[in-house]
């Protein structure tokens, strides 16, 4: 019949219309769990009216997308993810960075197999299990030094005093920065993340943050040249070493882009994960006591915290062909928003998903590190930093509580789930 609507399309339209809220709403971003539940129930594949992105919210659909780089590509230009104004500012950032430093090129996270395989092999040798194991004494020392700096005060902002400095100092030491230069390192990381964090608000800010990243690039370029002449056992030397697989050496543009991903992915997201994990323990004192008395649960605790409060709530893929998920047609070149934070609360995979349970038997099945060829290369180090960090915290601090009258805020944004601060009180063990 002329003008008739396919029943599937009509049903999808009706359920989509019933969804209350938006992922662009700051209140939803601050507490996305109820909104995610609506998506999983009413529209597992939901086309955001504001952006046109297809939000993928269930565990099984995310597994399908993340495991199939042929149909769902990771090769996406930043301009494809932003509105016209933001895209223009992003281009200004990139153009200025190319003038004063090294312009961005597509590497590791923004490539697909087989190109991705080359970068993956090269980066894997920089973070081998042996190298991560060798870093344990350094991570332990850094954690203790950070605790030393605030333990006598009986209170601190956990985010500023521990969550951010711990992974920051670990990476900073790997690139030759003195521990006193952690503020410089954070400034560089903020510059690198500026486009993703929505910090480009005008031409002046785009140029400013490009110059901040370029400052980091010039420091790293000099360090790379020094490591070429005098290799050590650090990450930079591993990236420069000859490949046993016959891969072409990395260009300076590629080295800079890989370091950008290692710094932003290995610093900010791990720091946010540590902060989120502490808040969960504060909100669930029974779980903190259980962990304090049984440290064999530390690894599972880390996985459960990552599942429950994913520091990266979602990333993006691009459909390379016309395809379909959960009965919804997705045209070629559409952008998919893979919502890890929702999949990690999917009751079909995680019964009583809202409950924080450090004994959960399948906590490690979370998707916070993605899956498939783009599974996070920094996962072993991030987990190790969480395990060591909380082991030292629980050894040295008692009666850890949220500071009286504390009000908690999150930074906002479509991607990250991070606390601005986390004031705590405690007594020294």
TORKOL-4160 file (C-alpha; in steps of 0.2 Angstrom, whole numbers, padded with zeros to 4 digits, m for minus):
429
<pt num="1" X="0000" Y="0000" Z="0000"/>
<pt num="2" X="0006" Y="0017" Z="m0004"/>
<pt num="3" X="0012" Y="0027" Z="0011"/>
<pt num="4" X="0013" Y="0011" Z="0022"/>
<pt num="5" X="0027" Y="0009" Z="0035"/>
<pt num="6" X="0036" Y="m0007" Z="0038"/>
<pt num="7" X="0031" Y="m0014" Z="0055"/>
<pt num="8" X="0049" Y="m0016" Z="0060"/>
<pt num="9" X="0053" Y="0002" Z="0056"/>
<pt num="10" X="0037" Y="0008" Z="0064"/>
<pt num="11" X="0041" Y="m0002" Z="0080"/>
<pt num="12" X="0059" Y="0005" Z="0080"/>
<pt num="13" X="0052" Y="0023" Z="0078"/>
<pt num="14" X="0040" Y="0021" Z="0092"/>
<pt num="15" X="0052" Y="0014" Z="0105"/>
<pt num="16" X="0065" Y="0027" Z="0100"/>
<pt num="17" X="0052" Y="0040" Z="0103"/>
<pt num="18" X="0049" Y="0033" Z="0121"/>
<pt num="19" X="0067" Y="0036" Z="0126"/>
<pt num="20" X="0069" Y="0049" Z="0139"/>
<pt num="21" X="0085" Y="0060" Z="0139"/>
<pt num="22" X="0100" Y="0061" Z="0128"/>
<pt num="23" X="0118" Y="0056" Z="0129"/>
<pt num="24" X="0122" Y="0075" Z="0126"/>
<pt num="25" X="0113" Y="0079" Z="0142"/>
<pt num="26" X="0126" Y="0083" Z="0156"/>
<pt num="27" X="0115" Y="0075" Z="0169"/>
<pt num="28" X="0114" Y="0059" Z="0159"/>
<pt num="29" X="0133" Y="0060" Z="0156"/>
<pt num="30" X="0136" Y="0062" Z="0175"/>
<pt num="31" X="0125" Y="0046" Z="0178"/>
<pt num="32" X="0121" Y="0037" Z="0162"/>
<pt num="33" X="0115" Y="0020" Z="0169"/>
<pt num="34" X="0096" Y="0023" Z="0169"/>
<pt num="35" X="0098" Y="0030" Z="0151"/>
<pt num="36" X="0108" Y="0015" Z="0146"/>
<pt num="37" X="0094" Y="0003" Z="0153"/>
<pt num="38" X="0082" Y="0012" Z="0142"/>
<pt num="39" X="0092" Y="0009" Z="0126"/>
<pt num="40" X="0095" Y="m0009" Z="0130"/>
<pt num="41" X="0077" Y="m0012" Z="0133"/>
<pt num="42" X="0069" Y="m0001" Z="0120"/>
<pt num="43" X="0082" Y="0003" Z="0106"/>
<pt num="44" X="0098" Y="m0008" Z="0107"/>
<pt num="45" X="0103" Y="0001" Z="0091"/>
<pt num="46" X="0098" Y="0019" Z="0093"/>
<pt num="47" X="0101" Y="0033" Z="0080"/>
<pt num="48" X="0105" Y="0049" Z="0090"/>
<pt num="49" X="0094" Y="0063" Z="0082"/>
<pt num="50" X="0107" Y="0076" Z="0087"/>
<pt num="51" X="0122" Y="0068" Z="0078"/>
<pt num="52" X="0116" Y="0054" Z="0067"/>
<pt num="53" X="0127" Y="0041" Z="0077"/>
<pt num="54" X="0121" Y="0024" Z="0080"/>
<pt num="55" X="0122" Y="0020" Z="0098"/>
<pt num="56" X="0126" Y="0002" Z="0101"/>
<pt num="57" X="0121" Y="m0003" Z="0119"/>
<pt num="58" X="0120" Y="m0022" Z="0121"/>
<pt num="59" X="0135" Y="m0034" Z="0125"/>
<pt num="60" X="0132" Y="m0045" Z="0111"/>
<pt num="61" X="0130" Y="m0031" Z="0098"/>
<pt num="62" X="0146" Y="m0023" Z="0104"/>
<pt num="63" X="0155" Y="m0040" Z="0103"/>
<pt num="64" X="0150" Y="m0041" Z="0085"/>
<pt num="65" X="0155" Y="m0024" Z="0081"/>
<pt num="66" X="0172" Y="m0024" Z="0090"/>
<pt num="67" X="0177" Y="m0041" Z="0083"/>
<pt num="68" X="0173" Y="m0037" Z="0065"/>
<pt num="69" X="0185" Y="m0023" Z="0058"/>
<pt num="70" X="0181" Y="m0027" Z="0040"/>
<pt num="71" X="0162" Y="m0022" Z="0042"/>
<pt num="72" X="0165" Y="m0009" Z="0057"/>
<pt num="73" X="0181" Y="0001" Z="0053"/>
<pt num="74" X="0192" Y="0010" Z="0066"/>
<pt num="75" X="0199" Y="0021" Z="0052"/>
<pt num="76" X="0189" Y="0037" Z="0056"/>
<pt num="77" X="0194" Y="0055" Z="0054"/>
<pt num="78" X="0191" Y="0066" Z="0069"/>
<pt num="79" X="0181" Y="0078" Z="0058"/>
<pt num="80" X="0168" Y="0064" Z="0055"/>
<pt num="81" X="0164" Y="0064" Z="0074"/>
<pt num="82" X="0161" Y="0083" Z="0076"/>
<pt num="83" X="0149" Y="0096" Z="0071"/>
<pt num="84" X="0154" Y="0108" Z="0057"/>
<pt num="85" X="0160" Y="0121" Z="0070"/>
<pt num="86" X="0170" Y="0108" Z="0080"/>
<pt num="87" X="0177" Y="0100" Z="0064"/>
<pt num="88" X="0183" Y="0117" Z="0058"/>
<pt num="89" X="0192" Y="0120" Z="0075"/>
<pt num="90" X="0199" Y="0102" Z="0074"/>
<pt num="91" X="0207" Y="0106" Z="0057"/>
<pt num="92" X="0214" Y="0122" Z="0064"/>
<pt num="93" X="0222" Y="0112" Z="0078"/>
<pt num="94" X="0229" Y="0099" Z="0066"/>
<pt num="95" X="0235" Y="0112" Z="0054"/>
<pt num="96" X="0244" Y="0122" Z="0067"/>
<pt num="97" X="0252" Y="0107" Z="0075"/>
<pt num="98" X="0259" Y="0102" Z="0058"/>
<pt num="99" X="0267" Y="0120" Z="0057"/>
<pt num="100" X="0275" Y="0119" Z="0074"/>
<pt num="101" X="0277" Y="0101" Z="0077"/>
<pt num="102" X="0272" Y="0084" Z="0068"/>
<pt num="103" X="0254" Y="0083" Z="0061"/>
<pt num="104" X="0243" Y="0069" Z="0066"/>
<pt num="105" X="0244" Y="0053" Z="0056"/>
<pt num="106" X="0233" Y="0037" Z="0057"/>
<pt num="107" X="0241" Y="0024" Z="0067"/>
<pt num="108" X="0237" Y="0010" Z="0080"/>
<pt num="109" X="0219" Y="0015" Z="0086"/>
<pt num="110" X="0214" Y="0023" Z="0069"/>
<pt num="111" X="0219" Y="0009" Z="0057"/>
<pt num="112" X="0212" Y="m0008" Z="0052"/>
<pt num="113" X="0221" Y="m0024" Z="0049"/>
<pt num="114" X="0232" Y="m0028" Z="0040"/>
<pt num="115" X="0240" Y="m0010" Z="0043"/>
<pt num="116" X="0235" Y="m0011" Z="0061"/>
<pt num="117" X="0245" Y="m0027" Z="0063"/>
<pt num="118" X="0262" Y="m0018" Z="0060"/>
<pt num="119" X="0258" Y="m0005" Z="0073"/>
<pt num="120" X="0252" Y="m0018" Z="0085"/>
<pt num="121" X="0267" Y="m0029" Z="0084"/>
<pt num="122" X="0278" Y="m0014" Z="0086"/>
<pt num="123" X="0269" Y="m0007" Z="0101"/>
<pt num="124" X="0267" Y="m0025" Z="0109"/>
<pt num="125" X="0286" Y="m0026" Z="0111"/>
<pt num="126" X="0285" Y="m0010" Z="0121"/>
<pt num="127" X="0273" Y="m0017" Z="0134"/>
<pt num="128" X="0278" Y="m0035" Z="0135"/>
<pt num="129" X="0272" Y="m0045" Z="0150"/>
<pt num="130" X="0291" Y="m0045" Z="0155"/>
<pt num="131" X="0292" Y="m0027" Z="0154"/>
<pt num="132" X="0277" Y="m0024" Z="0164"/>
<pt num="133" X="0283" Y="m0036" Z="0177"/>
<pt num="134" X="0299" Y="m0027" Z="0178"/>
<pt num="135" X="0290" Y="m0011" Z="0181"/>
<pt num="136" X="0282" Y="m0017" Z="0197"/>
<pt num="137" X="0295" Y="m0011" Z="0209"/>
<pt num="138" X="0294" Y="0006" Z="0201"/>
<pt num="139" X="0275" Y="0007" Z="0202"/>
<pt num="140" X="0276" Y="0001" Z="0221"/>
<pt num="141" X="0289" Y="0014" Z="0225"/>
<pt num="142" X="0279" Y="0028" Z="0216"/>
<pt num="143" X="0263" Y="0023" Z="0225"/>
<pt num="144" X="0272" Y="0024" Z="0242"/>
<pt num="145" X="0280" Y="0040" Z="0238"/>
<pt num="146" X="0263" Y="0048" Z="0234"/>
<pt num="147" X="0255" Y="0041" Z="0250"/>
<pt num="148" X="0270" Y="0048" Z="0260"/>
<pt num="149" X="0266" Y="0065" Z="0253"/>
<pt num="150" X="0249" Y="0065" Z="0261"/>
<pt num="151" X="0247" Y="0052" Z="0275"/>
<pt num="152" X="0251" Y="0063" Z="0289"/>
<pt num="153" X="0237" Y="0076" Z="0284"/>
<pt num="154" X="0223" Y="0064" Z="0287"/>
<pt num="155" X="0214" Y="0070" Z="0272"/>
<pt num="156" X="0217" Y="0073" Z="0253"/>
<pt num="157" X="0209" Y="0075" Z="0236"/>
<pt num="158" X="0212" Y="0057" Z="0231"/>
<pt num="159" X="0211" Y="0062" Z="0212"/>
<pt num="160" X="0224" Y="0075" Z="0213"/>
<pt num="161" X="0235" Y="0067" Z="0226"/>
<pt num="162" X="0235" Y="0049" Z="0220"/>
<pt num="163" X="0224" Y="0043" Z="0205"/>
<pt num="164" X="0232" Y="0055" Z="0192"/>
<pt num="165" X="0250" Y="0056" Z="0198"/>
<pt num="166" X="0252" Y="0037" Z="0199"/>
<pt num="167" X="0250" Y="0032" Z="0181"/>
<pt num="168" X="0257" Y="0049" Z="0176"/>
<pt num="169" X="0273" Y="0046" Z="0185"/>
<pt num="170" X="0275" Y="0029" Z="0179"/>
<pt num="171" X="0274" Y="0034" Z="0161"/>
<pt num="172" X="0284" Y="0050" Z="0164"/>
<pt num="173" X="0298" Y="0040" Z="0171"/>
<pt num="174" X="0298" Y="0029" Z="0155"/>
<pt num="175" X="0300" Y="0045" Z="0144"/>
<pt num="176" X="0314" Y="0052" Z="0155"/>
<pt num="177" X="0304" Y="0066" Z="0165"/>
<pt num="178" X="0309" Y="0070" Z="0182"/>
<pt num="179" X="0295" Y="0066" Z="0195"/>
<pt num="180" X="0295" Y="0085" Z="0199"/>
<pt num="181" X="0289" Y="0088" Z="0181"/>
<pt num="182" X="0272" Y="0079" Z="0183"/>
<pt num="183" X="0263" Y="0095" Z="0181"/>
<pt num="184" X="0271" Y="0097" Z="0164"/>
<pt num="185" X="0266" Y="0079" Z="0159"/>
<pt num="186" X="0248" Y="0083" Z="0164"/>
<pt num="187" X="0248" Y="0099" Z="0154"/>
<pt num="188" X="0255" Y="0089" Z="0138"/>
<pt num="189" X="0242" Y="0076" Z="0140"/>
<pt num="190" X="0228" Y="0089" Z="0142"/>
<pt num="191" X="0234" Y="0097" Z="0126"/>
<pt num="192" X="0234" Y="0080" Z="0117"/>
<pt num="193" X="0216" Y="0077" Z="0123"/>
<pt num="194" X="0210" Y="0094" Z="0119"/>
<pt num="195" X="0200" Y="0090" Z="0103"/>
<pt num="196" X="0192" Y="0075" Z="0111"/>
<pt num="197" X="0188" Y="0084" Z="0127"/>
<pt num="198" X="0179" Y="0098" Z="0118"/>
<pt num="199" X="0192" Y="0111" Z="0124"/>
<pt num="200" X="0194" Y="0119" Z="0107"/>
<pt num="201" X="0181" Y="0133" Z="0108"/>
<pt num="202" X="0189" Y="0146" Z="0096"/>
<pt num="203" X="0204" Y="0148" Z="0085"/>
<pt num="204" X="0215" Y="0155" Z="0100"/>
<pt num="205" X="0212" Y="0139" Z="0110"/>
<pt num="206" X="0215" Y="0128" Z="0095"/>
<pt num="207" X="0232" Y="0136" Z="0092"/>
<pt num="208" X="0236" Y="0136" Z="0111"/>
<pt num="209" X="0233" Y="0117" Z="0113"/>
<pt num="210" X="0242" Y="0113" Z="0097"/>
<pt num="211" X="0257" Y="0122" Z="0103"/>
<pt num="212" X="0256" Y="0112" Z="0120"/>
<pt num="213" X="0256" Y="0096" Z="0111"/>
<pt num="214" X="0270" Y="0102" Z="0099"/>
<pt num="215" X="0280" Y="0106" Z="0115"/>
<pt num="216" X="0278" Y="0088" Z="0120"/>
<pt num="217" X="0283" Y="0082" Z="0103"/>
<pt num="218" X="0299" Y="0091" Z="0102"/>
<pt num="219" X="0304" Y="0084" Z="0119"/>
<pt num="220" X="0300" Y="0067" Z="0113"/>
<pt num="221" X="0309" Y="0069" Z="0096"/>
<pt num="222" X="0325" Y="0074" Z="0105"/>
<pt num="223" X="0323" Y="0059" Z="0117"/>
<pt num="224" X="0320" Y="0047" Z="0102"/>
<pt num="225" X="0336" Y="0053" Z="0094"/>
<pt num="226" X="0345" Y="0050" Z="0111"/>
<pt num="227" X="0338" Y="0033" Z="0112"/>
<pt num="228" X="0343" Y="0029" Z="0094"/>
<pt num="229" X="0361" Y="0032" Z="0100"/>
<pt num="230" X="0360" Y="0025" Z="0117"/>
<pt num="231" X="0346" Y="0012" Z="0119"/>
<pt num="232" X="0339" Y="0007" Z="0136"/>
<pt num="233" X="0326" Y="m0004" Z="0142"/>
<pt num="234" X="0312" Y="0008" Z="0141"/>
<pt num="235" X="0296" Y="0010" Z="0130"/>
<pt num="236" X="0305" Y="0023" Z="0118"/>
<pt num="237" X="0319" Y="0011" Z="0115"/>
<pt num="238" X="0308" Y="m0003" Z="0111"/>
<pt num="239" X="0298" Y="0007" Z="0098"/>
<pt num="240" X="0315" Y="0010" Z="0089"/>
<pt num="241" X="0322" Y="m0007" Z="0090"/>
<pt num="242" X="0323" Y="m0017" Z="0074"/>
<pt num="243" X="0308" Y="m0028" Z="0071"/>
<pt num="244" X="0310" Y="m0047" Z="0070"/>
<pt num="245" X="0295" Y="m0047" Z="0058"/>
<pt num="246" X="0304" Y="m0036" Z="0045"/>
<pt num="247" X="0292" Y="m0021" Z="0048"/>
<pt num="248" X="0298" Y="m0005" Z="0042"/>
<pt num="249" X="0305" Y="0007" Z="0055"/>
<pt num="250" X="0292" Y="0020" Z="0062"/>
<pt num="251" X="0294" Y="0037" Z="0055"/>
<pt num="252" X="0294" Y="0052" Z="0067"/>
<pt num="253" X="0276" Y="0056" Z="0063"/>
<pt num="254" X="0271" Y="0038" Z="0067"/>
<pt num="255" X="0282" Y="0038" Z="0083"/>
<pt num="256" X="0274" Y="0054" Z="0089"/>
<pt num="257" X="0256" Y="0048" Z="0086"/>
<pt num="258" X="0259" Y="0032" Z="0095"/>
<pt num="259" X="0266" Y="0041" Z="0110"/>
<pt num="260" X="0251" Y="0052" Z="0109"/>
<pt num="261" X="0240" Y="0036" Z="0111"/>
<pt num="262" X="0251" Y="0029" Z="0124"/>
<pt num="263" X="0251" Y="0045" Z="0135"/>
<pt num="264" X="0233" Y="0049" Z="0133"/>
<pt num="265" X="0227" Y="0031" Z="0134"/>
<pt num="266" X="0239" Y="0025" Z="0148"/>
<pt num="267" X="0237" Y="0040" Z="0159"/>
<pt num="268" X="0220" Y="0049" Z="0159"/>
<pt num="269" X="0209" Y="0033" Z="0157"/>
<pt num="270" X="0219" Y="0024" Z="0170"/>
<pt num="271" X="0219" Y="0039" Z="0182"/>
<pt num="272" X="0200" Y="0040" Z="0180"/>
<pt num="273" X="0198" Y="0021" Z="0183"/>
<pt num="274" X="0208" Y="0022" Z="0199"/>
<pt num="275" X="0197" Y="0037" Z="0205"/>
<pt num="276" X="0181" Y="0028" Z="0200"/>
<pt num="277" X="0187" Y="0012" Z="0209"/>
<pt num="278" X="0190" Y="0022" Z="0225"/>
<pt num="279" X="0173" Y="0029" Z="0225"/>
<pt num="280" X="0165" Y="0012" Z="0223"/>
<pt num="281" X="0174" Y="0006" Z="0238"/>
<pt num="282" X="0169" Y="0021" Z="0248"/>
<pt num="283" X="0151" Y="0018" Z="0243"/>
<pt num="284" X="0152" Y="0000" Z="0247"/>
<pt num="285" X="0162" Y="m0002" Z="0263"/>
<pt num="286" X="0158" Y="m0020" Z="0265"/>
<pt num="287" X="0168" Y="m0023" Z="0248"/>
<pt num="288" X="0182" Y="m0012" Z="0255"/>
<pt num="289" X="0183" Y="m0023" Z="0270"/>
<pt num="290" X="0182" Y="m0039" Z="0260"/>
<pt num="291" X="0196" Y="m0033" Z="0249"/>
<pt num="292" X="0207" Y="m0027" Z="0264"/>
<pt num="293" X="0206" Y="m0044" Z="0272"/>
<pt num="294" X="0208" Y="m0054" Z="0256"/>
<pt num="295" X="0221" Y="m0046" Z="0244"/>
<pt num="296" X="0219" Y="m0061" Z="0232"/>
<pt num="297" X="0204" Y="m0052" Z="0226"/>
<pt num="298" X="0213" Y="m0037" Z="0220"/>
<pt num="299" X="0214" Y="m0042" Z="0202"/>
<pt num="300" X="0195" Y="m0046" Z="0202"/>
<pt num="301" X="0192" Y="m0030" Z="0211"/>
<pt num="302" X="0200" Y="m0020" Z="0197"/>
<pt num="303" X="0190" Y="m0029" Z="0184"/>
<pt num="304" X="0174" Y="m0027" Z="0193"/>
<pt num="305" X="0177" Y="m0008" Z="0195"/>
<pt num="306" X="0182" Y="m0006" Z="0177"/>
<pt num="307" X="0165" Y="m0016" Z="0172"/>
<pt num="308" X="0154" Y="m0006" Z="0184"/>
<pt num="309" X="0161" Y="0012" Z="0181"/>
<pt num="310" X="0170" Y="0011" Z="0164"/>
<pt num="311" X="0182" Y="0026" Z="0163"/>
<pt num="312" X="0179" Y="0026" Z="0144"/>
<pt num="313" X="0160" Y="0025" Z="0141"/>
<pt num="314" X="0161" Y="0023" Z="0123"/>
<pt num="315" X="0171" Y="0025" Z="0107"/>
<pt num="316" X="0167" Y="0025" Z="0088"/>
<pt num="317" X="0167" Y="0014" Z="0073"/>
<pt num="318" X="0162" Y="0017" Z="0055"/>
<pt num="319" X="0151" Y="0005" Z="0045"/>
<pt num="320" X="0161" Y="0001" Z="0028"/>
<pt num="321" X="0145" Y="m0007" Z="0020"/>
<pt num="322" X="0126" Y="m0007" Z="0022"/>
<pt num="323" X="0124" Y="m0018" Z="0037"/>
<pt num="324" X="0111" Y="m0023" Z="0051"/>
<pt num="325" X="0112" Y="m0025" Z="0070"/>
<pt num="326" X="0097" Y="m0031" Z="0081"/>
<pt num="327" X="0086" Y="m0029" Z="0066"/>
<pt num="328" X="0091" Y="m0011" Z="0062"/>
<pt num="329" X="0098" Y="m0006" Z="0045"/>
<pt num="330" X="0114" Y="0004" Z="0046"/>
<pt num="331" X="0119" Y="0012" Z="0030"/>
<pt num="332" X="0138" Y="0012" Z="0024"/>
<pt num="333" X="0149" Y="0026" Z="0031"/>
<pt num="334" X="0137" Y="0028" Z="0046"/>
<pt num="335" X="0146" Y="0032" Z="0063"/>
<pt num="336" X="0143" Y="0019" Z="0077"/>
<pt num="337" X="0145" Y="0024" Z="0095"/>
<pt num="338" X="0150" Y="0008" Z="0104"/>
<pt num="339" X="0144" Y="0011" Z="0122"/>
<pt num="340" X="0155" Y="0001" Z="0133"/>
<pt num="341" X="0147" Y="0008" Z="0149"/>
<pt num="342" X="0130" Y="0001" Z="0144"/>
<pt num="343" X="0137" Y="m0016" Z="0138"/>
<pt num="344" X="0145" Y="m0018" Z="0155"/>
<pt num="345" X="0128" Y="m0017" Z="0163"/>
<pt num="346" X="0119" Y="m0029" Z="0151"/>
<pt num="347" X="0110" Y="m0041" Z="0163"/>
<pt num="348" X="0111" Y="m0054" Z="0149"/>
<pt num="349" X="0129" Y="m0055" Z="0153"/>
<pt num="350" X="0131" Y="m0048" Z="0170"/>
<pt num="351" X="0116" Y="m0053" Z="0182"/>
<pt num="352" X="0112" Y="m0040" Z="0195"/>
<pt num="353" X="0124" Y="m0028" Z="0185"/>
<pt num="354" X="0121" Y="m0013" Z="0195"/>
<pt num="355" X="0128" Y="m0022" Z="0210"/>
<pt num="356" X="0147" Y="m0019" Z="0214"/>
<pt num="357" X="0153" Y="m0036" Z="0218"/>
<pt num="358" X="0172" Y="m0039" Z="0219"/>
<pt num="359" X="0169" Y="m0058" Z="0219"/>
<pt num="360" X="0159" Y="m0058" Z="0203"/>
<pt num="361" X="0164" Y="m0073" Z="0193"/>
<pt num="362" X="0164" Y="m0066" Z="0176"/>
<pt num="363" X="0170" Y="m0048" Z="0180"/>
<pt num="364" X="0185" Y="m0050" Z="0168"/>
<pt num="365" X="0172" Y="m0052" Z="0153"/>
<pt num="366" X="0169" Y="m0033" Z="0153"/>
<pt num="367" X="0172" Y="m0023" Z="0137"/>
<pt num="368" X="0181" Y="m0008" Z="0145"/>
<pt num="369" X="0197" Y="m0013" Z="0136"/>
<pt num="370" X="0187" Y="m0016" Z="0120"/>
<pt num="371" X="0189" Y="m0033" Z="0111"/>
<pt num="372" X="0196" Y="m0040" Z="0095"/>
<pt num="373" X="0211" Y="m0033" Z="0086"/>
<pt num="374" X="0209" Y="m0017" Z="0095"/>
<pt num="375" X="0210" Y="m0024" Z="0113"/>
<pt num="376" X="0219" Y="m0011" Z="0123"/>
<pt num="377" X="0238" Y="m0014" Z="0122"/>
<pt num="378" X="0240" Y="m0005" Z="0139"/>
<pt num="379" X="0228" Y="m0017" Z="0149"/>
<pt num="380" X="0242" Y="m0027" Z="0158"/>
<pt num="381" X="0250" Y="m0011" Z="0165"/>
<pt num="382" X="0233" Y="m0002" Z="0169"/>
<pt num="383" X="0228" Y="m0018" Z="0179"/>
<pt num="384" X="0245" Y="m0019" Z="0188"/>
<pt num="385" X="0244" Y="0000" Z="0193"/>
<pt num="386" X="0227" Y="m0003" Z="0200"/>
<pt num="387" X="0232" Y="m0018" Z="0210"/>
<pt num="388" X="0248" Y="m0011" Z="0217"/>
<pt num="389" X="0240" Y="0006" Z="0220"/>
<pt num="390" X="0225" Y="m0001" Z="0230"/>
<pt num="391" X="0236" Y="m0014" Z="0239"/>
<pt num="392" X="0247" Y="0000" Z="0246"/>
<pt num="393" X="0232" Y="0011" Z="0250"/>
<pt num="394" X="0224" Y="m0003" Z="0260"/>
<pt num="395" X="0241" Y="m0007" Z="0269"/>
<pt num="396" X="0244" Y="0011" Z="0274"/>
<pt num="397" X="0227" Y="0019" Z="0277"/>
<pt num="398" X="0213" Y="0015" Z="0288"/>
<pt num="399" X="0195" Y="0022" Z="0291"/>
<pt num="400" X="0195" Y="0028" Z="0273"/>
<pt num="401" X="0179" Y="0039" Z="0271"/>
<pt num="402" X="0172" Y="0052" Z="0259"/>
<pt num="403" X="0175" Y="0069" Z="0267"/>
<pt num="404" X="0160" Y="0076" Z="0276"/>
<pt num="405" X="0150" Y="0088" Z="0266"/>
<pt num="406" X="0159" Y="0083" Z="0250"/>
<pt num="407" X="0150" Y="0085" Z="0233"/>
<pt num="408" X="0156" Y="0075" Z="0219"/>
<pt num="409" X="0156" Y="0081" Z="0201"/>
<pt num="410" X="0160" Y="0073" Z="0184"/>
<pt num="411" X="0169" Y="0082" Z="0170"/>
<pt num="412" X="0155" Y="0078" Z="0157"/>
<pt num="413" X="0157" Y="0073" Z="0139"/>
<pt num="414" X="0151" Y="0059" Z="0128"/>
<pt num="415" X="0167" Y="0048" Z="0130"/>
<pt num="416" X="0175" Y="0049" Z="0147"/>
<pt num="417" X="0167" Y="0045" Z="0165"/>
<pt num="418" X="0179" Y="0054" Z="0177"/>
<pt num="419" X="0178" Y="0063" Z="0193"/>
<pt num="420" X="0184" Y="0081" Z="0195"/>
<pt num="421" X="0189" Y="0077" Z="0213"/>
<pt num="422" X="0187" Y="0065" Z="0227"/>
<pt num="423" X="0190" Y="0072" Z="0245"/>
<pt num="424" X="0193" Y="0058" Z="0258"/>
<pt num="425" X="0198" Y="0057" Z="0276"/>
<pt num="426" X="0208" Y="0043" Z="0284"/>
<pt num="427" X="0220" Y="0038" Z="0298"/>
<pt num="428" X="0237" Y="0031" Z="0295"/>
<pt num="429" X="0238" Y="0012" Z="0298"/>
